Amino acid sequence: MTFERQIIAYKHYFLDFYEVQTDIVQAKIEWTLNFIRVTRQVPEKYFRHLEGTKGLYEVRVEVGNNIYRIFSFFDKGNIVVLGNAFQKKTQKTPKKELEKALKIMEEYQDEYKK
């Protein structure tokens, strides 16, 4: 099996969220991340660019009536870097979570672009 992209978690942000989820949610997150890893053109249902941001994407996971989002961004073309994640409870993405994601992306770029 060939991978279209590599997926890495930056620091503890994603893992802190992932570790407290139920087994069912963890399994769906893993399935979605693997789908993104091996699929050439990923449907927006699973992975989409957030308009108005410079390079921020969201991994979209649905389990029953629950919706989860994992903010991410690209590095070196085909590396997807996972940042913070949250359970979405309203139609709009919480501003606090979006701001946190942008700070994480900036932190990563400052650390690895030197």
Stockholm file with secondary structure:
# STOCKHOLM 1.0

chainA/1-114         MTFERQIIAYKHYFLDFYEVQTDIVQAKIEWTLNFIRVTRQVPEKYFRHLEGTKGLYEVRVEVGNNIYRIFSFFDKGNIVVLGNAFQKKTQKTPKKELEKALKIMEEYQDEYKK
#=GR chainA/1-114 SS CCCSCEEEECTTHHHHHHHTSCHHHHHHHHHHHHHHHHCSSCCTTTEEECTTSSSCEEEEEEETTEEEEEEEEEETTTEEEEEEEEEECSSSCCHHHHHHHHHHHHHHHHHHCC
#=GC SS_cons         CCCSCEEEECTTHHHHHHHTSCHHHHHHHHHHHHHHHHCSSCCTTTEEECTTSSSCEEEEEEETTEEEEEEEEEETTTEEEEEEEEEECSSSCCHHHHHHHHHHHHHHHHHHCC
//
